[in-house]
Amino acid sequence: MRHLRSVTPLFLTLLFSYVFLLAQAKDMTNEERDQVESMLLRLASDVPKHYYDPNLHGVDWKEKISLAREQIKQEKSLNMAHVAAALDSFNDSRTFLIPPRRPYVLDHGWAVQMIGEKCFVTRIRPNGDADTHGVKAGDQLLAINGYRIGRDNLHKIEYAFYVLRPLPQLTVILRDPQGQERRALLEAEFRHRVHMRDLDANTIQNMQLEEEDWVREQQIRTAEYADDLPIAKLPSFMFGPSEVDKLISGSRKHKALILDLRQNPRGNVEVLQAVAGSLFDHDIKICDRIGRDSTKPMVAKSNHHPFAGKLYVLIDSKSASASELLARVVQREKRGIVIGDRSSESVMEAKVYSYSAGLDMLMFYGASITDANLIMADGKSLEHFGVSPDQVAIATPLEVASGRDPVLARAAEMAGVRTTPEDAGKVFPFEWPKDK
C-alpha cells in the first residue's frame, strides 16, 4: 500500500508550472500527444468502473476529462500533468497515475521528513549534491521551487517533483538550527537505467540481483537488546508468512517486544493479517472494508500461539497504510503502547492497473485506483487523520543525523531496559539504499 496524500489546488499549480519551468525542452510530437490522450481516455473509462465510491466523491468526472483533453491539445511539451491532475481530483491517497518508467534516476543526495509539524533534512549522502551545496542534516526545509512545505503537501510535492516529472534542479529554502534562512540550488546526479532494448545476459542478471536485493530489504530485521528485549524492524509488509512465524517463535520467551514500524510505507493485507494474528490470543477485526458493491470485515485470525508479552509499537510520519492499521488496532484494543510521531494519514486500499499506449512506440504506464475505504471499529477512517501515538516521542533532526534514537530508547526504558539514545541508534544503523 503506497501513501500519497493529496492537496488538489496546490497539485494543479505544481503540475501546470512544469511547462514554464522546463521551458520547452522538447516539443510534443503528434504521436506523443495521441499517446497522452489515449492514457486519459482509458482512465476516463476505467476509473468509474473500479473506484470504490460509485458517486466518485462528488467529482464531475466527465468535466475533469473534458478539461484535461483541451489542456492536452494546447500542450507544447510532453508531460502527463493533466492526466495526473484528473486522478488527483478524488483527493485520496491511493488513486494516482503511475507514469512510464524513465531511463534515468535523479538523486539530490538527501532525505527529508516531517518531524512534528515541520519538515527537516534528516540525511545527507556524502559527496552528493546537497552535501556539496552545504545542506546539513538538521536544516528545516521551508520551500521547494517556491512552494511552502507542510504535512498537508509534502507527499504531493515529492510525487510531482520526483515521480511524475523529475526536475534536475531544485531551488530550496532552508533554515538552519540557529534560525538563519538561506537559498540553495540543488542539481541532481543522473543515474541511467537500462533500456529494454539494451537487454543482454549480463544486464538481465544484474536486474535479477537488484530484485533479490529488494526482497532482502523487505525482510524483518531483528535484534535483542540487553539479551532480554527483542526488537523487530519491519521495513514494509511485503515479506512472507515464514518471516512472521520466525519473529514470533523467537519472541515468545520474552516479556516484551518492540515493533518498529517507522518509515514503513506499504504492505499487503495478508501479511498485515498474519502479523496482527500473531499478537492476539483471539481473532480480531482490523477494520471494515467498504467496497463498491459490498462491505466485508478484515479479520486477523489468531495463530493460537501468539506473543503474549508487553508490546510497544513505534511509528512516525512515514508510517503509512498497513502500519497505521496495525498501530491503531493495537491502540484500540489496548494490546500495547504506540510511541512516536503522528502517522502518514494514508489508509485506503487499491488495485494497480497496467496499460500501454501507442502503435509504433509503446508507452507503458499504470494507475492505482482505490477500490475500498477502510473503516475502523470507531466508525472512522484513518485517511487524512492518521494515528496519534499514546506516547509522543520525536527525535530531533540532529539526533537523527548523528545516529541517536531517543524514540527506541524511550520504548526500551518503558519495557524495563535502561539505555541511551546513542546505544539505541546502533541497533539498526542507517544505510543509504543501493543505487538503482
C-alpha positions as CSV (number, residue, x, y, z in Angstrom):
1,M,0.0,0.0,0.0
2,R,1.6,3.2,-1.1
3,H,1.0,6.6,0.5
4,L,0.5,9.8,-1.3
5,R,-1.6,12.4,0.2
6,S,-3.5,14.8,-1.9
7,V,-3.9,18.6,-1.9
8,T,-5.6,19.3,-5.1
9,P,-5.2,23.1,-5.7
10,L,-1.5,23.0,-5.0
11,F,-1.1,19.9,-7.0
12,L,-2.7,21.5,-10.1
13,T,-0.5,24.5,-9.7
14,L,2.6,22.4,-9.4
15,L,1.8,20.3,-12.4
16,F,0.8,23.1,-14.7
17,S,4.0,25.0,-13.8
18,Y,6.2,22.3,-15.3
19,V,6.0,23.6,-18.9
20,F,7.2,27.0,-17.8
21,L,9.9,25.5,-15.6
22,L,11.3,23.3,-18.2
23,A,11.0,25.9,-21.0
24,Q,10.1,23.9,-24.0
25,A,12.8,21.3,-23.5
26,K,11.2,19.1,-26.2
27,D,8.3,19.7,-28.4
28,M,5.5,17.2,-28.2
29,T,5.0,15.2,-31.4
30,N,1.6,14.3,-32.7
31,E,2.2,10.7,-31.8
32,E,3.1,11.6,-28.2
33,R,0.0,13.8,-27.9
34,D,-2.1,10.9,-29.1
35,Q,-0.5,8.7,-26.5
36,V,-1.2,11.0,-23.7
37,E,-4.8,11.5,-24.8
38,S,-5.1,7.7,-25.1
39,M,-3.9,7.4,-21.5
40,L,-6.5,9.9,-20.4
41,L,-9.4,8.2,-22.3
42,R,-8.5,4.8,-21.0
43,L,-8.6,6.1,-17.4
44,A,-11.7,8.0,-18.1
45,S,-13.4,4.7,-18.8
46,D,-11.8,2.6,-16.1
47,V,-12.0,4.8,-13.1
48,P,-15.8,4.9,-12.9
49,K,-15.8,1.1,-13.2
50,H,-13.3,0.4,-10.4
51,Y,-13.4,3.3,-8.0
52,Y,-14.9,2.2,-4.7
53,D,-17.4,5.1,-4.5
54,P,-20.0,4.9,-7.4
55,N,-20.6,8.7,-6.8
56,L,-16.8,9.4,-7.3
57,H,-16.7,11.6,-4.2
58,G,-19.0,14.0,-6.0
59,V,-16.3,14.7,-8.6
60,D,-17.7,15.7,-12.0
61,W,-15.5,13.2,-13.8
62,K,-16.8,13.9,-17.3
63,E,-16.0,17.6,-16.8
64,K,-12.5,16.8,-15.5
65,I,-11.8,14.6,-18.5
66,S,-13.1,17.2,-20.9
67,L,-10.9,19.9,-19.4
68,A,-7.9,17.6,-19.4
69,R,-8.4,16.8,-23.1
70,E,-8.5,20.5,-24.0
71,Q,-5.3,21.1,-22.0
72,I,-3.5,18.3,-23.7
73,K,-4.4,19.8,-27.1
74,Q,-2.8,23.0,-26.1
75,E,0.3,21.4,-24.5
76,K,3.7,22.3,-26.1
77,S,6.0,19.7,-24.5
78,L,5.5,16.1,-23.5
79,N,4.1,15.7,-20.0
80,M,1.3,13.8,-18.3
81,A,0.4,16.5,-15.8
82,H,-3.2,16.8,-16.9
83,V,-3.8,13.1,-16.7
84,A,-2.4,13.0,-13.2
85,A,-4.4,16.1,-12.1
86,A,-7.6,14.5,-13.2
87,L,-6.9,11.5,-10.9
88,D,-5.8,13.8,-8.1
89,S,-9.3,15.4,-8.1
90,F,-10.5,12.5,-5.9
91,N,-8.3,13.6,-3.1
92,D,-7.4,10.2,-1.7
93,S,-4.0,8.7,-1.1
94,R,-4.4,5.6,-3.4
95,T,-5.7,7.0,-6.7
96,F,-2.9,8.3,-8.8
97,L,-1.1,7.9,-12.1
98,I,2.0,5.7,-12.4
99,P,3.9,7.3,-15.2
100,P,6.1,5.4,-17.7
101,R,9.5,4.3,-16.2
102,R,12.1,6.8,-17.1
103,P,15.5,5.8,-18.4
104,Y,17.2,7.6,-15.5
105,V,17.1,8.3,-11.8
106,L,17.7,11.7,-10.3
107,D,19.4,11.8,-6.9
108,H,19.7,15.1,-5.0
109,G,21.6,13.3,-2.2
110,W,19.3,14.0,0.7
111,A,16.4,12.7,2.7
112,V,13.7,14.8,4.3
113,Q,10.8,14.0,6.7
114,M,8.1,15.6,8.6
115,I,9.0,15.7,12.3
116,G,6.0,17.0,14.2
117,E,4.6,19.7,12.0
118,K,7.8,20.8,10.3
119,C,9.9,19.3,7.5
120,F,13.6,18.7,8.2
121,V,16.6,17.4,6.3
122,T,17.4,14.2,8.1
123,R,20.2,12.6,6.0
124,I,22.8,13.9,3.6
125,R,24.5,11.5,1.2
126,P,28.3,12.0,1.4
127,N,29.6,13.9,-1.6
128,G,26.1,14.2,-3.0
129,D,24.8,17.5,-4.5
130,A,23.1,18.6,-1.2
131,D,26.4,17.9,0.6
132,T,28.3,19.9,-2.0
133,H,26.0,22.9,-1.6
134,G,26.3,22.9,2.2
135,V,22.9,21.5,3.1
136,K,23.1,20.0,6.6
137,A,21.1,17.4,8.4
138,G,19.1,19.3,10.9
139,D,18.2,22.1,8.4
140,Q,14.5,22.9,8.2
141,L,13.1,22.7,4.7
142,L,10.8,25.6,4.2
143,A,10.1,25.5,0.5
144,I,10.9,23.8,-2.8
145,N,10.7,25.8,-6.0
146,G,8.7,28.4,-4.2
147,Y,6.1,26.1,-2.6
148,R,6.0,26.1,1.2
149,I,6.3,22.7,2.8
150,G,3.9,21.2,5.4
151,R,2.3,18.0,6.4
152,D,-0.6,18.6,4.1
153,N,1.5,18.8,0.9
154,L,5.0,17.1,1.3
155,H,3.9,13.8,-0.3
156,K,2.3,15.6,-3.1
157,I,5.3,17.8,-3.9
158,E,7.6,14.7,-3.7
159,Y,5.3,12.9,-6.2
160,A,5.3,15.8,-8.6
161,F,9.0,16.6,-8.5
162,Y,10.4,13.1,-8.1
163,V,8.0,10.7,-9.8
164,L,5.7,12.4,-12.2
165,R,8.2,14.7,-13.8
166,P,11.5,14.7,-12.0
167,L,13.3,18.0,-12.1
168,P,17.1,18.1,-12.5
169,Q,17.2,21.3,-10.4
170,L,15.5,22.2,-7.2
171,T,15.6,25.6,-5.6
172,V,15.2,25.2,-1.9
173,I,14.8,27.5,1.1
174,L,16.4,26.2,4.3
175,R,16.5,27.4,7.9
176,D,19.5,26.3,10.0
177,P,19.2,25.4,13.7
178,Q,20.3,29.0,14.6
179,G,17.3,30.4,12.7
180,Q,19.2,31.7,9.6
181,E,17.4,31.2,6.3
182,R,19.2,30.6,3.0
183,R,18.6,29.6,-0.6
184,A,20.3,26.7,-2.3
185,L,20.1,25.4,-5.9
186,L,20.5,21.6,-6.0
187,E,21.5,19.9,-9.2
188,A,20.6,16.2,-9.3
189,E,23.0,13.4,-10.1
190,F,21.8,11.4,-13.1
191,R,22.0,7.7,-13.0
192,H,20.9,5.9,-16.1
193,R,18.6,2.9,-16.1
194,V,18.8,0.0,-18.5
195,H,16.5,0.4,-21.5
196,M,14.5,-2.6,-22.6
197,R,16.2,-2.7,-26.0
198,D,19.6,-2.8,-24.4
199,L,19.0,-6.0,-22.5
200,D,21.6,-8.7,-22.7
201,A,22.6,-11.7,-20.4
202,N,24.7,-9.6,-18.1
203,T,22.0,-6.9,-17.8
204,I,19.3,-9.4,-17.1
205,Q,21.5,-11.0,-14.4
206,N,22.1,-7.6,-12.8
207,M,18.3,-6.9,-12.8
208,Q,17.7,-10.2,-11.1
209,L,20.3,-9.3,-8.4
210,E,18.6,-6.0,-7.9
211,E,15.3,-7.8,-7.4
212,E,16.9,-10.1,-4.9
213,D,18.4,-7.1,-3.1
214,W,14.9,-5.5,-2.9
215,V,13.4,-8.7,-1.5
216,R,16.1,-8.8,1.2
217,E,15.4,-5.2,2.1
218,Q,11.8,-6.0,2.8
219,Q,12.6,-8.7,5.3
220,I,12.1,-8.2,9.1
221,R,15.3,-7.2,10.9
222,T,15.6,-8.3,14.4
223,A,17.9,-7.7,17.4
224,E,17.9,-8.5,21.1
225,Y,18.6,-5.6,23.4
226,A,20.4,-6.4,26.7
227,D,19.8,-10.1,25.9
228,D,16.2,-9.8,27.0
229,L,14.3,-7.3,24.8
230,P,13.6,-8.4,21.2
231,I,13.2,-5.5,18.7
232,A,11.8,-6.1,15.2
233,K,12.1,-3.5,12.4
234,L,9.5,-4.0,9.7
235,P,10.6,-2.1,6.6
236,S,7.3,-2.9,4.9
237,F,4.6,-5.5,5.0
238,M,5.9,-7.2,1.9
239,F,7.6,-10.2,3.5
240,G,6.4,-13.8,3.6
241,P,4.4,-15.6,6.3
242,S,7.5,-17.6,7.4
243,E,9.1,-14.3,8.5
244,V,6.2,-13.7,10.9
245,D,6.5,-17.2,12.3
246,K,10.2,-16.8,12.8
247,L,9.7,-13.5,14.6
248,I,7.0,-14.7,17.0
249,S,8.7,-18.0,17.8
250,G,11.8,-16.1,18.8
251,S,9.9,-13.6,20.9
252,R,7.6,-15.8,23.0
253,K,10.1,-16.4,25.7
254,H,10.5,-12.7,26.3
255,K,8.3,-10.4,28.5
256,A,8.2,-7.6,25.9
257,L,8.5,-6.9,22.2
258,I,9.2,-3.7,20.3
259,L,7.8,-3.5,16.8
260,D,9.4,-0.7,14.8
261,L,7.1,0.5,12.1
262,R,8.8,3.8,11.4
263,Q,9.5,4.5,7.7
264,N,7.2,1.6,6.8
265,P,5.1,2.8,3.9
266,R,3.3,-0.1,2.4
267,G,2.2,-3.7,2.5
268,N,-0.5,-6.2,1.6
269,V,-3.5,-7.3,3.5
270,E,-2.4,-11.0,4.0
271,V,0.8,-10.0,5.7
272,L,-0.9,-7.4,7.9
273,Q,-3.4,-10.1,9.0
274,A,-0.6,-12.5,9.7
275,V,1.3,-10.0,11.9
276,A,-1.9,-8.9,13.8
277,G,-2.9,-12.5,14.3
278,S,0.4,-13.3,15.9
279,L,-0.2,-10.6,18.6
280,F,-3.7,-11.6,19.8
281,D,-5.0,-14.7,21.5
282,H,-8.3,-14.4,19.7
283,D,-9.5,-13.4,16.2
284,I,-9.5,-9.6,15.9
285,K,-11.3,-7.4,13.4
286,I,-8.9,-4.9,11.9
287,C,-11.5,-2.8,10.1
288,D,-14.4,-2.9,7.7
289,R,-13.6,-2.9,4.0
290,I,-16.1,-0.7,2.3
291,G,-16.0,-1.7,-1.4
292,R,-18.1,-0.7,-4.4
293,D,-20.6,-3.4,-4.0
294,S,-20.1,-4.9,-0.6
295,T,-18.8,-4.4,3.0
296,K,-16.6,-7.1,4.5
297,P,-14.7,-7.2,7.7
298,M,-11.0,-7.5,7.5
299,V,-10.2,-10.1,10.2
300,A,-6.9,-11.3,11.6
301,K,-7.2,-14.9,12.8
302,S,-5.1,-15.7,15.9
303,N,-2.4,-18.3,15.2
304,H,-3.2,-19.7,18.7
305,H,0.4,-19.4,19.9
306,P,0.7,-15.6,19.8
307,F,3.2,-13.4,21.5
308,A,1.7,-12.7,24.9
309,G,4.1,-10.2,26.5
310,K,4.0,-6.4,26.6
311,L,4.0,-4.8,23.2
312,Y,5.4,-1.4,22.1
313,V,4.8,-0.1,18.6
314,L,6.9,2.7,17.1
315,I,5.5,5.0,14.3
316,D,6.5,8.2,12.6
317,S,5.2,10.5,9.8
318,K,6.3,7.9,7.2
319,S,4.4,5.0,8.7
320,A,1.6,4.5,6.3
321,S,-1.2,2.2,5.2
322,A,-0.8,-1.3,6.8
323,S,1.5,0.3,9.5
324,E,-1.3,2.7,10.5
325,L,-3.9,-0.1,10.6
326,L,-1.8,-2.3,12.8
327,A,-0.8,0.6,15.2
328,R,-4.4,1.7,15.5
329,V,-5.7,-1.9,16.2
330,V,-3.0,-2.4,18.9
331,Q,-4.0,1.0,20.4
332,R,-7.8,0.5,20.1
333,E,-7.7,-3.0,21.7
334,K,-5.3,-1.8,24.4
335,R,-2.9,-4.5,23.4
336,G,0.2,-2.3,23.6
337,I,1.5,1.2,23.6
338,V,2.1,3.2,20.4
339,I,5.1,5.5,20.6
340,G,6.4,8.2,18.3
341,D,5.0,10.8,15.9
342,R,1.6,11.1,14.1
343,S,1.4,8.7,11.2
344,S,1.1,9.4,7.5
345,E,-2.7,9.6,7.2
346,S,-2.7,7.4,4.1
347,V,-5.0,4.5,4.5
348,M,-7.1,3.2,1.6
349,E,-7.0,0.0,-0.4
350,A,-6.3,0.0,-4.1
351,K,-5.6,-2.1,-7.1
352,V,-2.9,-1.3,-9.7
353,Y,-3.9,-1.5,-13.4
354,S,-1.3,-1.7,-16.1
355,Y,-1.7,-0.2,-19.6
356,S,0.1,0.7,-22.8
357,A,-0.4,3.4,-25.3
358,G,0.8,4.0,-28.9
359,L,1.4,1.9,-32.0
360,D,4.9,2.2,-33.4
361,M,6.4,3.1,-30.0
362,L,4.6,1.7,-27.0
363,M,4.4,3.7,-23.8
364,F,3.8,1.6,-20.7
365,Y,2.1,3.2,-17.7
366,G,-0.2,2.3,-14.8
367,A,-2.8,3.7,-12.4
368,S,-3.6,2.9,-8.8
369,I,-7.3,3.1,-8.3
370,T,-8.9,3.0,-4.8
371,D,-11.3,0.1,-4.6
372,A,-12.1,0.2,-0.8
373,N,-12.3,2.5,2.1
374,L,-11.2,1.1,5.4
375,I,-13.3,2.0,8.4
376,M,-12.1,1.3,11.9
377,A,-14.3,0.0,14.8
378,D,-15.0,3.5,15.9
379,G,-16.6,4.2,12.6
380,K,-13.8,6.4,11.4
381,S,-11.3,6.2,8.6
382,L,-7.6,6.9,9.2
383,E,-7.3,8.6,5.8
384,H,-6.4,12.2,6.3
385,F,-6.3,11.6,10.1
386,G,-3.6,9.0,10.8
387,V,-2.7,7.5,14.2
388,S,-1.8,9.8,17.1
389,P,0.6,7.9,19.4
390,D,-0.2,7.2,23.0
391,Q,3.3,8.5,23.9
392,V,4.7,11.3,21.8
393,A,8.4,10.8,21.2
394,I,10.1,12.7,18.4
395,A,13.8,12.6,17.6
396,T,15.3,16.0,16.7
397,P,16.8,16.2,13.2
398,L,20.3,16.5,14.7
399,E,19.7,13.3,16.7
400,V,18.6,11.5,13.6
401,A,21.7,12.8,11.7
402,S,24.1,11.8,14.5
403,G,22.6,8.3,14.7
404,R,20.9,8.7,18.0
405,D,17.5,7.2,18.5
406,P,15.6,8.6,21.6
407,V,12.3,7.0,20.4
408,L,13.6,3.5,20.6
409,A,15.4,4.4,23.8
410,R,12.1,5.6,25.3
411,A,10.4,2.3,24.3
412,A,13.2,0.2,25.8
413,E,13.0,2.1,29.1
414,M,9.2,1.6,29.2
415,A,9.9,-2.1,28.7
416,G,12.3,-2.1,31.7
417,V,15.7,-1.8,29.9
418,R,17.7,1.3,30.6
419,T,19.6,2.6,27.6
420,T,20.7,5.8,25.9
421,P,19.7,7.3,22.5
422,E,23.3,6.7,21.4
423,D,23.1,3.0,22.1
424,A,19.6,2.7,20.7
425,G,20.8,4.2,17.5
426,K,23.3,1.4,17.0
427,V,20.6,-1.3,16.9
428,F,19.6,-0.6,13.3
429,P,22.1,1.8,11.8
430,F,21.0,3.7,8.8
431,E,22.3,2.7,5.3
432,W,21.7,4.6,2.1
433,P,19.8,2.4,-0.4
434,K,21.9,0.9,-3.2
435,D,22.0,2.8,-6.5
436,K,19.4,1.5,-8.9
